[in-house]
């Protein structure tokens, strides 16, 4: 990927190149870029996550391939990149959410949890003998208002109204720049997120390779859409 003279700077996470780059972090970002797309969107009455699952064999049980994880009653996260790394971060996030509930007696604010996850990711860019997390997360939730955050393998954290991660990130963001509106209803937001996902992936969307999770103002908790609901939504895209 890089010229031979730069090889000396990509063997340890603690070594900066002369132009100020951490190559191991950049390699981790490549793992995310090759991951299957996930889409996040904030509507006026809900926050929505849509994820595509790469089912490589007809023998795989689709439900065993998790792309969207419930963190707490009011928080959900989608991942792109190394799924094993995602599970470790999800376990960390769940522990932090429960620790906050025990200590303070309240649900953890979305931004607080997102920053804790970002700090955990950033720690693994500082020490020899470790590697960065090869995964990005979309963290969505409701704590009075709907919020959506994206993490990066460097530990950087950004809040979005609508975005994507994975191989179709650029395509999804270009689509949202043209089509997204703050006044979208929950139903229209789901349809727009699925349209963005459809543009970001090459294969046909089916209920087996798509997961959808929402947190709405009405229910105020994470809800995963069932297969028949996803089937109807995909059919409406045509």
Buried (B, 14 or more C-beta within 10 A) or exposed (E): EEEEEBEEBBEBBEBEBEEEBBBBBBBBBEBBBEBBBBBBBBBBBBBBBBBBBBBEEEEEEBEEBBBBBBBBBBBBBBBBBBBEBBBEBBEBBBEBBEEBBEEEEEBBBBBEBBBBBBEBBBEBBEEEEBBBBBBBBBBBBBBEEBBBBBBBBBBEBEBBBBBBBBBBBEBBBEBBEEEBEEEBEBEBBBBBBBBBBBBBBEEEBBBBBBBBBBBBBEEEBBBBBEEEBBBEBBEEEE
